[in-house]
Amino acid sequence: MKLDKHHHLKDEFDLSEQHAERGHRGRRGRLFEAGRMKALVLYLIQQEPKHGYEIIKEISDLVGGGYSPSPGTIYPTLTYLEDMGFVTVQSTDDDRKQYHITNAGQTHLQQQQQIVTHLLEKLEMRREIHNNDQLLDIHRAMENLKTALRLKLSTAEYDVAQVRKIAEKIDMAAVEIGRL
């Protein structure tokens, strides 16, 4: 029974990664697409064994801009990684749990390397935009776009044609920015 649970969880993890790779996002365009937090936490543990609090702190530092993952996100992620056999838990002298990556975790992380690299690049760019005063106008404009999209899509009165038109305008803006 336990093997079936692990097999099901692994399939779910792999599917969520594939789903996210195809560009599907949550309704709010979350910072971490499906499965990305798990990959990031595993990556951080690979660097050196860590306590849950240290993982929260490192993710806060990586993301910047005042973001901090909640314990309600990190600890279930750690439990999931432990259930999958990707990490083990050891108690330290002060009776705190310290997470260590396993060989299976190393292998899985190698398979997820492209996802982790892309995520780290995305976080670095986000940090740069948030921390660079010269880019404040870009940050403001990005937030305005996200707000406009949330407001537009929160109404039940939009159709497929409107969605395509919105996507087209965003694509056009991306092309124009690329040409600058």
ROTISE-846044 format. One record per residue (C-alpha): residue number from 1; x negated, y negated, z. Coordinates in steps of 0.5 Angstrom, whole numbers, plus 500, padded with zeros to 3 digits. Layout:
(NUM,(X,Y,Z)) ...
This chain:
(1,(500,500,500)) (2,(494,495,502)) (3,(491,497,495)) (4,(497,495,491)) (5,(498,488,495)) (6,(491,487,493)) (7,(492,489,486)) (8,(498,484,486)) (9,(495,478,489)) (10,(489,479,484)) (11,(493,479,478)) (12,(497,473,481)) (13,(490,469,482)) (14,(488,471,475)) (15,(495,469,472)) (16,(495,462,476)) (17,(488,461,473)) (18,(490,463,466)) (19,(497,459,467)) (20,(493,453,469)) (21,(487,453,463)) (22,(493,452,458)) (23,(494,446,461)) (24,(501,447,465)) (25,(501,443,471)) (26,(506,442,477)) (27,(511,437,477)) (28,(507,432,480)) (29,(501,433,476)) (30,(497,435,483)) (31,(490,434,484)) (32,(489,441,484)) (33,(492,446,479)) (34,(494,453,480)) (35,(488,457,483)) (36,(483,451,483)) (37,(483,450,490)) (38,(481,457,491)) (39,(476,457,486)) (40,(473,451,490)) (41,(473,454,497)) (42,(470,460,494)) (43,(464,456,491)) (44,(463,452,497)) (45,(462,458,501)) (46,(458,461,496)) (47,(453,455,498)) (48,(453,457,505)) (49,(457,460,510)) (50,(462,455,513)) (51,(468,454,518)) (52,(474,452,516)) (53,(473,444,518)) (54,(467,444,514)) (55,(470,446,508)) (56,(476,441,509)) (57,(470,435,510)) (58,(466,437,504)) (59,(472,437,499)) (60,(474,430,502)) (61,(467,428,500)) (62,(467,431,494)) (63,(474,428,492)) (64,(473,421,495)) (65,(479,416,495)) (66,(481,418,501)) (67,(484,425,500)) (68,(483,430,505)) (69,(486,437,504)) (70,(491,439,510)) (71,(489,445,514)) (72,(496,448,512)) (73,(492,448,505)) (74,(485,451,507)) (75,(487,456,512)) (76,(492,460,508)) (77,(487,459,502)) (78,(482,462,506)) (79,(486,468,508)) (80,(488,469,501)) (81,(480,470,499)) (82,(479,474,505)) (83,(485,479,503)) (84,(482,479,496)) (85,(476,481,499)) (86,(472,475,496)) (87,(470,473,503)) (88,(469,476,510)) (89,(470,472,517)) (90,(464,472,522)) (91,(465,469,529)) (92,(459,465,531)) (93,(456,464,538)) (94,(462,458,540)) (95,(467,463,538)) (96,(469,459,531)) (97,(470,463,525)) (98,(465,462,519)) (99,(467,465,512)) (100,(461,468,508)) (101,(462,470,501)) (102,(462,478,499)) (103,(459,481,493)) (104,(466,481,490)) (105,(467,474,491)) (106,(460,473,488)) (107,(463,477,482)) (108,(469,473,482)) (109,(466,466,482)) (110,(461,468,476)) (111,(468,470,472)) (112,(471,463,474)) (113,(464,459,473)) (114,(467,455,467)) (115,(473,453,471)) (116,(469,451,477)) (117,(464,447,473)) (118,(470,443,470)) (119,(473,442,476)) (120,(467,439,479)) (121,(466,434,473)) (122,(473,432,474)) (123,(472,431,481)) (124,(466,427,480)) (125,(469,422,475)) (126,(475,421,480)) (127,(470,419,485)) (128,(466,415,480)) (129,(473,411,478)) (130,(475,410,486)) (131,(468,408,488)) (132,(466,403,482)) (133,(469,396,483)) (134,(468,395,476)) (135,(473,401,474)) (136,(478,398,479)) (137,(482,396,473)) (138,(482,403,470)) (139,(484,406,476)) (140,(490,401,477)) (141,(492,402,470)) (142,(492,410,471)) (143,(496,409,477)) (144,(501,405,473)) (145,(501,410,468)) (146,(502,416,473)) (147,(508,412,477)) (148,(511,410,470)) (149,(511,418,468)) (150,(514,420,475)) (151,(520,415,475)) (152,(521,416,468)) (153,(521,424,469)) (154,(525,424,476)) (155,(531,422,472)) (156,(535,427,469)) (157,(537,423,463)) (158,(531,425,458)) (159,(531,430,453)) (160,(526,433,449)) (161,(525,428,444)) (162,(524,423,449)) (163,(519,428,452)) (164,(515,428,445)) (165,(515,421,444)) (166,(512,420,451)) (167,(507,425,450)) (168,(505,422,443)) (169,(504,415,446)) (170,(499,418,451)) (171,(496,422,446)) (172,(495,415,442)) (173,(492,412,448)) (174,(487,417,449)) (175,(485,417,441)) (176,(484,409,442)) (177,(480,410,448)) (178,(476,415,445)) (179,(474,410,439)) (180,(472,404,444)) 
